[in-house]
Amino acid sequence: NISAELGILSLRLGTSLMMFHNGLDKLADPEGFSTFVVAKYLAFLPQPLLWTYGAIAAELVCPILLALGILARPSAAALLGTMSFAVLFHLNDTGLEGFPLAVVEKHQYGFETSALYAGIFLFFLLAGPGKLSLGGNAKK
């Protein structure tokens, strides 16, 4: 089904492009992210700067691999991990904000974007990259 494969391809490419930007954003100030996000809201993680650089690496390398469809499932797993921590950060910061029925001032829940990313990466972890990928024809 070519239309389904084109949909999977566009989801894979669009999500990868946006996630790569997420990694660039962290790379611009790793110390700040480490101090004001990881150490403050994810205090159970030792060595916040090390975790920050791990997230940066995942968010810069894995989207490229996912976009190409090479090592797509491990890349999706790594990105699902970073987004799971992002959801946890947002829940620690703002809570559920009346989810699922509240209309919040910012028009979206703080954890909403991270949760959407996590759902997309879970899809690629389970389903793989699709046939329109460099790894799509590999035997399962």
C-alpha positions as CSV (number, residue, x, y, z in Angstrom):
1,N,0.0,0.0,0.0
2,I,2.0,3.0,-1.3
3,S,-0.2,5.6,0.4
4,A,0.4,4.0,3.8
5,E,4.1,3.8,3.1
6,L,4.3,7.4,2.1
7,G,2.5,8.4,5.3
8,I,5.0,6.4,7.4
9,L,7.9,8.0,5.4
10,S,6.5,11.5,6.0
11,L,6.0,10.8,9.7
12,R,9.5,9.4,10.0
13,L,11.2,12.3,8.1
14,G,9.1,15.1,9.8
15,T,9.6,13.8,13.3
16,S,13.3,13.2,12.8
17,L,13.8,16.7,11.5
18,M,12.0,18.2,14.5
19,M,13.9,15.9,17.0
20,F,17.2,16.9,15.5
21,H,16.4,20.5,16.2
22,N,15.6,19.5,19.8
23,G,19.1,18.1,20.1
24,L,20.6,21.3,18.7
25,D,18.7,23.3,21.2
26,K,20.3,21.3,24.1
27,L,23.7,21.5,22.4
28,A,23.5,25.3,22.5
29,D,23.6,25.2,26.4
30,P,24.3,21.8,27.8
31,E,25.4,23.2,31.2
32,G,22.2,25.2,31.5
33,F,20.0,22.2,30.5
34,S,21.9,20.0,33.0
35,T,21.5,22.5,35.8
36,F,17.9,23.8,35.3
37,V,16.3,20.7,33.9
38,V,18.1,17.5,34.8
39,A,19.5,18.4,38.2
40,K,16.4,20.3,39.3
41,Y,13.6,18.0,38.0
42,L,15.3,14.7,37.5
43,A,17.4,14.7,40.7
44,F,17.4,10.9,40.9
45,L,19.8,10.8,37.9
46,P,23.5,11.0,38.9
47,Q,25.8,13.2,37.0
48,P,23.3,15.5,35.2
49,L,25.8,16.7,32.7
50,L,26.6,13.2,31.5
51,W,22.8,12.5,31.1
52,T,22.5,15.8,29.2
53,Y,25.2,14.8,26.7
54,G,23.7,11.4,26.3
55,A,20.4,13.0,25.4
56,I,22.1,15.4,23.0
57,A,23.9,12.5,21.3
58,A,20.6,10.5,21.0
59,E,18.7,13.5,19.7
60,L,21.4,14.3,17.1
61,V,22.4,10.8,15.9
62,C,19.2,8.8,16.2
63,P,17.0,11.1,14.1
64,I,19.4,10.8,11.2
65,L,19.4,7.0,11.5
66,L,15.6,6.9,11.9
67,A,15.1,9.2,8.9
68,L,17.2,6.9,6.8
69,G,15.6,3.8,8.2
70,I,19.0,2.4,9.4
71,L,18.9,0.9,12.9
72,A,15.5,2.4,13.1
73,R,14.2,0.4,16.0
74,P,17.2,1.0,18.3
75,S,17.1,4.7,17.4
76,A,13.4,4.8,18.1
77,A,14.1,3.1,21.5
78,A,16.7,5.7,22.4
79,L,14.5,8.6,21.4
80,L,11.6,7.0,23.3
81,G,13.8,7.0,26.3
82,T,14.7,10.7,26.0
83,M,11.1,11.6,25.5
84,S,10.0,9.5,28.5
85,F,12.4,11.6,30.6
86,A,11.0,14.7,29.0
87,V,7.5,13.7,29.9
88,L,8.6,13.1,33.5
89,F,10.3,16.5,33.6
90,H,7.2,18.2,32.4
91,L,5.0,16.3,34.9
92,N,7.4,17.3,37.7
93,D,7.3,20.9,36.5
94,T,3.6,21.5,35.8
95,G,1.8,18.3,36.8
96,L,-1.1,16.9,34.8
97,E,-2.7,20.4,34.5
98,G,-6.2,18.9,34.6
99,F,-5.5,16.4,31.8
100,P,-7.5,15.3,29.8
101,L,-10.3,17.8,29.8
102,A,-8.9,21.0,31.1
103,V,-8.3,23.9,28.8
104,V,-5.0,25.4,29.9
105,E,-3.7,28.9,29.5
106,K,-0.9,27.9,27.1
107,H,-3.5,25.9,25.0
108,Q,-1.5,22.7,25.4
109,Y,-0.3,20.7,28.4
110,G,3.4,21.1,29.3
111,F,4.0,17.4,28.6
112,E,1.9,17.3,25.4
113,T,4.7,17.6,22.8
114,S,7.0,15.1,24.6
115,A,4.2,12.7,24.9
116,L,3.4,12.9,21.2
117,Y,7.0,12.4,20.3
118,A,7.1,9.4,22.7
119,G,4.0,7.9,21.0
120,I,5.6,8.3,17.6
121,F,8.9,6.7,18.7
122,L,6.9,3.8,20.3
123,F,5.3,3.3,16.9
124,F,8.6,3.1,15.1
125,L,10.1,0.9,17.8
126,L,7.2,-1.6,17.3
127,A,6.5,-1.3,13.6
128,G,10.0,-0.5,12.2
129,P,10.8,2.2,9.5
130,G,8.5,1.0,6.8
131,K,9.4,-0.2,3.3
132,L,10.5,3.2,2.0
133,S,13.7,3.2,4.0
134,L,17.2,2.0,3.6
135,G,16.5,-0.7,6.2
136,G,12.9,-1.4,5.2
137,N,13.7,-4.4,3.1
138,A,15.9,-6.2,5.8
139,K,14.6,-9.5,6.9
140,K,12.7,-9.5,10.2
